[in-house]
Amino acid sequence: MSQVFRVERTKNFTVMSNHHFKNKKLSLKAKGLLSLMLSLPDDWNYNMKGLASLSRDGIDSVRSAIKELEHHGYVERHRIRYCDGCYGDTEYIVREVPSGKENE
């Protein structure tokens, strides 16, 4: 006799790539932060303080996870430079799959 498992889904769920989950080079902290970031709405204001407020981890923990995700290509960081030459905000690009690894 076989067993049947049924998964009851709610309306509040996120669909994302499994790429980062299967990447053994990423820590669980980095996998969790990336999953959280991918679950947030597009207009959410991503910043270290805001991300830290969503868990019990502090800003230093979030910062180290972001650096790890940068190292592996899931997050890309650019300083915005204004036409007068001054630097402004930092822009982060968050990817489900690192650039160039879409077929893995």
C-alpha positions in Angstrom: 0.0 0.0 0.0 1.4 3.4 -0.9 1.3 6.7 1.0 -0.1 9.9 -0.3 1.1 13.3 0.8 -1.0 16.3 0.0 0.4 19.8 0.5 -2.1 22.5 1.3 -0.9 25.8 -0.1 -1.9 29.3 0.9 -2.2 32.3 -1.2 0.8 34.0 0.4 3.7 32.0 -1.0 6.8 32.7 -3.1 8.0 31.0 -6.3 11.8 31.2 -6.8 14.6 29.3 -8.4 16.2 26.4 -6.5 19.6 27.4 -7.7 20.8 28.9 -4.4 19.3 26.1 -2.3 21.4 23.6 -4.2 24.6 25.7 -4.1 26.8 23.9 -1.4 29.2 26.9 -1.3 26.5 29.1 0.3 25.9 29.1 4.0 22.5 28.6 5.4 22.4 32.2 6.5 23.1 33.4 2.9 20.5 31.0 1.5 17.9 32.2 4.0 18.7 35.9 3.4 18.5 35.5 -0.4 15.2 33.6 0.0 13.8 36.4 2.2 15.0 39.1 -0.3 13.4 37.2 -3.2 10.1 37.0 -1.3 9.8 40.7 -0.7 7.7 42.9 -3.0 9.6 44.7 -5.8 8.9 48.1 -4.3 10.3 47.1 -0.9 13.2 49.4 0.3 16.2 47.1 0.6 18.7 48.4 3.0 20.8 46.7 5.8 18.7 48.1 8.6 15.4 47.1 6.9 16.7 43.6 6.2 18.0 43.3 9.8 14.6 44.3 11.1 13.0 41.3 9.5 14.8 38.8 11.7 16.7 38.6 15.0 20.0 38.9 13.2 21.8 42.3 13.4 23.1 44.5 10.7 26.6 42.9 10.9 25.1 39.5 10.2 23.1 40.8 7.3 26.1 42.6 5.9 28.3 39.4 6.1 25.5 37.4 4.3 25.3 40.1 1.6 29.1 40.0 1.1 28.9 36.2 0.8 26.1 36.5 -1.8 28.1 39.1 -3.7 31.1 36.8 -3.7 29.0 34.1 -5.3 27.3 36.4 -7.8 23.8 36.5 -6.4 24.1 40.2 -5.4 25.8 42.9 -7.3 26.6 46.3 -5.8 27.2 49.6 -7.6 27.8 53.0 -6.2 25.7 55.6 -8.0 27.7 58.4 -9.4 26.0 61.7 -10.1 26.8 64.0 -13.1 28.9 66.3 -10.8 31.2 63.4 -10.0 30.0 62.8 -6.5 29.0 59.4 -5.3 25.5 58.8 -3.9 23.5 55.8 -2.9 24.6 52.2 -3.3 22.5 50.2 -5.8 22.1 46.4 -5.2 21.0 44.0 -7.9 19.6 40.7 -6.5 19.6 37.7 -8.8 17.9 34.3 -8.4 20.8 32.8 -10.4 24.2 34.4 -10.8 24.9 36.0 -14.1 26.4 33.5 -16.6 25.1 30.5 -14.6 21.5 30.4 -15.8 21.9 27.0 -17.5 23.3 25.2 -14.4 
